[in-house]
Amino acid sequence: MKAINPMELTEQENYFFLTASVIPRPVAFTTTLSNKGVLNGAPFSYFNIVAADPPLLSISVQRSGGEMKDTARNALEQGEFVVHITDESYIEKINETSIAFPPSRSEVEHSGLTPVESTEIKTPGVKEASIRMECVVERIIPLGGRESAPACDLIIGKVVKYHIRETVLKEGRIDANLLRPVSRLAGTQYEKLGKIFKLKRR
């Protein structure tokens, strides 16, 4: 085994090791509204479940030059956002939203995704997703950084409404083979759902 001290590595070197080790990672396509009503959309693979009671999700949004990205800033200002589970049916459009646009331009509009009204919050979701979750901000925590500015904003959101397309349900449960989720690997690599196997928990 090769032992490596992460504090002796650059941010980019740590990024390469982490994103190639923690795989596969689910991709949360996240929409937020700016104070001026611009619908922002961006994919995040630093994404997971926090709790089930109440249902909480986490998204880590990396800062750019110490500055909050649009998603984190909008979530902080509006107190809400929508998380969509990325799947094969619209992954190409999701990839288009990763372009770094100024806050005045909508990635959702650019990518050709279709906005759809939410029921519990004012931030729209997108119609193409088979699963979307309306969320209100539970907490936003600035974390990391080697100097004065944080490296990221950890957004924890409480799910206030699920929207699940019936075509991905089987006997009332979400079926992974019907959902066809896409996960992130390292660099430009992504992965489709592979072989599924079962293990009984001990």
C-alpha positions as CSV (number, residue, x, y, z in Angstrom):
1,M,0.0,0.0,0.0
2,K,1.2,3.5,-0.8
3,A,0.6,5.9,2.1
4,I,-0.1,9.5,1.0
5,N,-0.6,12.6,3.2
6,P,-3.5,14.6,1.8
7,M,-2.3,17.8,3.4
8,E,0.8,17.6,1.2
9,L,-1.4,17.4,-2.0
10,T,-3.0,20.2,-4.0
11,E,-6.8,20.5,-4.1
12,Q,-6.8,19.1,-7.6
13,E,-4.7,16.1,-6.5
14,N,-7.0,15.3,-3.6
15,Y,-10.0,15.7,-6.0
16,F,-8.5,13.1,-8.4
17,F,-8.0,10.5,-5.5
18,L,-11.4,11.2,-4.0
19,T,-13.5,11.2,-7.1
20,A,-11.8,8.0,-8.4
21,S,-12.2,6.2,-5.0
22,V,-15.8,7.2,-3.9
23,I,-17.6,5.6,-6.8
24,P,-20.2,5.3,-8.2
25,R,-21.8,8.6,-7.0
26,P,-25.5,9.4,-7.7
27,V,-26.1,12.7,-9.5
28,A,-28.5,15.3,-8.1
29,F,-29.7,17.7,-10.8
30,T,-30.7,20.7,-8.7
31,T,-32.9,23.7,-9.6
32,T,-33.0,26.9,-7.6
33,L,-34.5,30.4,-8.2
34,S,-32.5,33.6,-8.0
35,N,-33.8,36.8,-6.4
36,K,-34.5,38.0,-10.0
37,G,-36.5,34.9,-10.9
38,V,-33.8,33.2,-13.0
39,L,-34.2,29.4,-12.9
40,N,-30.7,27.9,-12.2
41,G,-30.0,24.3,-12.8
42,A,-26.8,22.3,-12.1
43,P,-25.7,18.7,-11.5
44,F,-23.9,17.6,-8.3
45,S,-22.4,14.2,-7.5
46,Y,-21.4,15.1,-3.9
47,F,-24.9,14.0,-3.0
48,N,-26.6,11.6,-0.6
49,I,-29.3,10.8,2.0
50,V,-28.9,12.2,5.5
51,A,-32.0,10.9,7.3
52,A,-35.4,9.4,6.8
53,D,-37.4,11.0,9.6
54,P,-37.8,13.7,8.4
55,P,-36.4,12.9,4.9
56,L,-33.2,14.9,4.6
57,L,-30.8,15.1,1.6
58,S,-27.3,16.6,1.4
59,I,-25.6,18.3,-1.5
60,S,-22.1,19.7,-1.3
61,V,-21.5,22.6,-3.6
62,Q,-17.9,23.4,-4.1
63,R,-17.0,27.1,-4.1
64,S,-15.2,28.9,-6.9
65,G,-12.4,31.2,-5.7
66,G,-14.0,31.3,-2.2
67,E,-17.3,32.5,-3.7
68,M,-20.6,30.7,-3.4
69,K,-21.9,29.2,-6.6
70,D,-25.4,30.1,-7.9
71,T,-27.1,26.9,-6.4
72,A,-25.8,27.5,-2.9
73,R,-26.5,31.3,-3.0
74,N,-30.0,30.8,-4.3
75,A,-30.8,28.1,-1.8
76,L,-29.6,30.3,1.0
77,E,-31.6,33.3,-0.2
78,Q,-34.8,31.5,-1.1
79,G,-34.6,28.7,1.5
80,E,-35.6,26.0,-1.1
81,F,-34.6,23.9,-4.1
82,V,-35.6,20.9,-6.1
83,V,-33.5,17.7,-6.4
84,H,-34.0,15.5,-9.5
85,I,-32.5,12.0,-9.9
86,T,-30.5,11.9,-13.1
87,D,-31.3,9.0,-15.4
88,E,-30.4,7.8,-18.9
89,S,-33.4,9.5,-20.6
90,Y,-32.1,13.1,-20.1
91,I,-28.4,12.8,-19.2
92,E,-27.3,14.7,-22.3
93,K,-29.4,17.7,-21.3
94,I,-28.2,17.5,-17.7
95,N,-24.6,17.6,-19.1
96,E,-25.5,20.9,-20.9
97,T,-26.4,22.5,-17.6
98,S,-22.8,22.1,-16.2
99,I,-21.7,25.1,-18.3
100,A,-20.6,28.0,-16.0
101,F,-23.1,30.6,-16.9
102,P,-23.5,34.0,-15.2
103,P,-26.4,34.2,-12.6
104,S,-28.5,36.1,-15.2
105,R,-28.7,33.2,-17.6
106,S,-30.8,30.0,-17.1
107,E,-29.0,26.7,-17.6
108,V,-32.5,25.1,-17.7
109,E,-33.5,27.2,-20.7
110,H,-30.2,26.7,-22.4
111,S,-30.4,22.9,-22.1
112,G,-33.9,22.6,-23.4
113,L,-35.3,21.1,-20.2
114,T,-38.9,21.8,-19.5
115,P,-39.8,23.7,-16.3
116,V,-42.7,22.4,-14.3
117,E,-44.4,24.0,-11.3
118,S,-43.8,22.7,-7.8
119,T,-46.7,22.2,-5.4
120,E,-45.1,23.1,-2.0
121,I,-42.4,25.6,-3.0
122,K,-42.1,28.3,-5.7
123,T,-38.9,26.9,-7.3
124,P,-39.9,24.9,-10.5
125,G,-38.5,21.5,-11.2
126,V,-38.1,19.9,-14.7
127,K,-40.6,17.7,-16.4
128,E,-38.0,15.2,-17.9
129,A,-37.1,13.7,-14.5
130,S,-38.8,10.5,-13.4
131,I,-38.1,11.4,-9.7
132,R,-38.0,14.9,-8.3
133,M,-38.1,16.1,-4.7
134,E,-39.1,19.5,-3.5
135,C,-36.9,20.6,-0.6
136,V,-36.7,23.4,1.9
137,V,-33.4,24.3,3.4
138,E,-32.7,22.7,6.8
139,R,-29.2,24.0,7.1
140,I,-26.3,25.3,5.0
141,I,-22.9,24.8,6.5
142,P,-19.7,26.4,5.0
143,L,-16.9,23.8,5.3
144,G,-13.2,23.2,4.5
145,G,-10.7,25.6,3.0
146,R,-7.0,26.1,3.8
147,E,-7.2,29.8,4.1
148,S,-9.9,32.3,5.1
149,A,-12.7,31.3,2.7
150,P,-14.6,28.0,2.9
151,A,-14.1,25.3,0.2
152,C,-17.7,24.4,0.0
153,D,-21.3,24.8,1.2
154,L,-23.0,21.7,2.5
155,I,-26.7,22.1,1.8
156,I,-29.0,19.9,3.9
157,G,-32.6,20.0,2.6
158,K,-35.8,18.5,4.0
159,V,-38.0,16.8,1.4
160,V,-41.5,18.3,1.5
161,K,-42.9,16.6,-1.6
162,Y,-42.0,13.6,-3.8
163,H,-43.0,13.5,-7.5
164,I,-42.5,10.0,-8.9
165,R,-43.4,8.9,-12.4
166,E,-45.6,5.8,-12.2
167,T,-43.6,4.1,-15.0
168,V,-40.7,3.6,-12.6
169,L,-42.8,2.0,-9.9
170,K,-43.3,-1.7,-9.4
171,E,-45.6,-2.9,-6.7
172,G,-45.5,0.6,-5.2
173,R,-41.7,0.7,-5.0
174,I,-39.2,2.4,-7.2
175,D,-37.6,-0.2,-9.5
176,A,-34.0,0.6,-10.4
177,N,-34.2,-1.2,-13.7
178,L,-37.1,1.0,-14.7
179,L,-35.5,4.2,-13.4
180,R,-32.2,3.6,-15.2
181,P,-30.2,6.0,-13.0
182,V,-26.8,7.4,-14.1
183,S,-23.9,7.7,-11.7
184,R,-20.7,9.6,-11.8
185,L,-17.2,8.0,-11.8
186,A,-14.0,10.0,-12.2
187,G,-13.2,12.6,-14.8
188,T,-15.6,12.5,-17.7
189,Q,-16.7,8.9,-16.9
190,Y,-20.3,8.0,-16.0
191,E,-21.9,4.6,-15.4
192,K,-25.3,3.1,-16.2
193,L,-26.9,0.6,-13.9
194,G,-25.0,-2.7,-13.9
195,K,-25.8,-6.2,-12.6
196,I,-27.9,-6.1,-9.4
197,F,-27.3,-8.7,-6.7
198,K,-28.7,-9.2,-3.2
199,L,-27.0,-9.8,0.2
200,K,-28.9,-10.4,3.4
201,R,-28.0,-7.9,6.2
202,R,-26.4,-9.6,9.2
